[in-house]
Amino acid sequence: MATKRKIKNNTEDSQDGWSDWGNHVLAELVRLNKNFESIQETNAKMKIEIAMLNVKSGVYGAIGAAVTILPTLFYFWMKQGS
């Protein structure tokens, strides 16, 4: 069992240097939190870009369908007029 010992500044160091490791753990948590926030921002940007691509593909699909259908309709319209 680890005992508490006093160090120079009259504070107690609990469990054999845990305060040093605690500071290290806190620093790592801060670093990981920054990385996580960065990943979240990137993810949000990617979702927006995917939504924009979905809209563009829908527009291009509609244009492609119109290019195919309109000449066909025009042909049948001209054929019935004759």
C-alpha positions as CSV (number, residue, x, y, z in Angstrom):
1,M,0.0,0.0,0.0
2,A,1.4,3.4,-1.0
3,T,1.7,6.0,1.7
4,K,1.4,9.7,1.4
5,R,4.7,11.6,1.6
6,K,5.5,15.3,2.0
7,I,7.5,17.2,-0.5
8,K,9.3,20.5,-0.3
9,N,6.4,22.8,-0.7
10,N,4.5,21.2,2.1
11,T,1.9,19.6,-0.1
12,E,1.1,15.9,-0.1
13,D,2.0,13.8,-3.1
14,S,-0.6,11.0,-3.2
15,Q,0.2,7.5,-4.2
16,D,3.8,7.7,-5.4
17,G,3.9,10.6,-7.9
18,W,0.3,10.4,-9.1
19,S,0.1,14.3,-9.2
20,D,2.9,14.2,-11.9
21,W,1.0,11.6,-13.9
22,G,-2.3,13.4,-13.2
23,N,-0.8,16.6,-14.9
24,H,0.3,14.4,-17.8
25,V,-3.1,12.8,-18.1
26,L,-4.8,16.2,-18.1
27,A,-2.4,17.6,-20.7
28,E,-3.2,14.5,-22.9
29,L,-6.9,15.0,-22.4
30,V,-6.6,18.6,-23.5
31,R,-4.6,17.5,-26.6
32,L,-7.1,14.8,-27.5
33,N,-10.0,17.2,-27.0
34,K,-8.4,19.6,-29.5
35,N,-8.0,16.8,-32.0
36,F,-11.6,15.6,-31.5
37,E,-12.9,19.2,-32.1
38,S,-10.8,19.4,-35.3
39,I,-12.2,16.1,-36.5
40,Q,-15.7,17.3,-35.8
41,E,-15.2,20.4,-37.8
42,T,-13.8,18.4,-40.7
43,N,-16.8,16.0,-40.5
44,A,-19.2,18.9,-40.6
45,K,-17.5,20.4,-43.7
46,M,-17.6,17.0,-45.4
47,K,-21.3,16.7,-44.7
48,I,-21.9,20.0,-46.3
49,E,-19.8,19.1,-49.4
50,I,-21.7,15.8,-49.7
51,A,-25.0,17.6,-49.6
52,M,-23.8,20.0,-52.3
53,L,-22.7,17.0,-54.5
54,N,-26.1,15.4,-54.0
55,V,-27.8,18.6,-55.3
56,K,-25.5,18.9,-58.2
57,S,-26.0,15.3,-59.2
58,G,-29.7,15.8,-59.1
59,V,-29.5,18.9,-61.3
60,Y,-27.2,17.1,-63.8
61,G,-29.5,14.1,-63.9
62,A,-32.5,16.3,-64.6
63,I,-30.5,18.1,-67.4
64,G,-29.5,14.7,-68.8
65,A,-33.0,13.5,-68.8
66,A,-34.3,16.7,-70.5
67,V,-31.6,16.4,-73.2
68,T,-32.9,12.9,-74.0
69,I,-36.7,13.5,-73.6
70,L,-37.1,16.9,-75.2
71,P,-35.9,15.9,-78.7
72,T,-38.0,12.8,-78.5
73,L,-41.1,14.8,-77.6
74,F,-40.3,17.4,-80.3
75,Y,-40.0,14.6,-82.9
76,F,-43.4,13.1,-81.9
77,W,-45.0,16.5,-81.9
78,M,-43.6,17.3,-85.4
79,K,-44.7,13.8,-86.6
80,Q,-48.3,14.4,-85.4
81,G,-48.4,17.8,-87.1
82,S,-47.7,16.3,-90.5
